[in-house]
Amino acid sequence: MAIHCKIDKPLTSYVARHSFANCLKQKGVATEIISGSLGYQNLAITEAYLKDMDNSVLDAASALLL
């Protein structure tokens, strides 16, 4: 799939889950729904997962300015 889409980074199930959760969050989907979609039983795990994504998005945006 990566070759077909001309993506030069490895695509893994983690990348797919991360992208899926990030897209849902950006669309305003409730954390509880995202948590259930990922199969997590504990909402705190999803909140921590989404918080890490927030930091990576901010870091990437900040890097554009440097």
C-alpha positions, 0 to 999 in steps of 0.5 A, a space after each residue: 500500500 505504501 508503494 502504491 501511495 508513494 509513501 516512503 515510511 513504513 506502514 504498520 498497524 500502529 500507524 493505522 490505529 494512530 491515524 484512525 484515532 487522530 482523524 476521529 479526534 480532529 472531526 470532533 468525535 467524543 473520546 469515549 467513542 474513539 476509545 470503544 473503536 480502538 477496543 480500549 476498556 479504560 478511558 484513561 488509556 485513550 485519553 493518554 493516547 490522544 494527549 500524546 498525539 496532541 503533543 506530536 502535532 504541536 511539535 510538528 507544527 513548531 518545527 515548521 517555524 524553526 
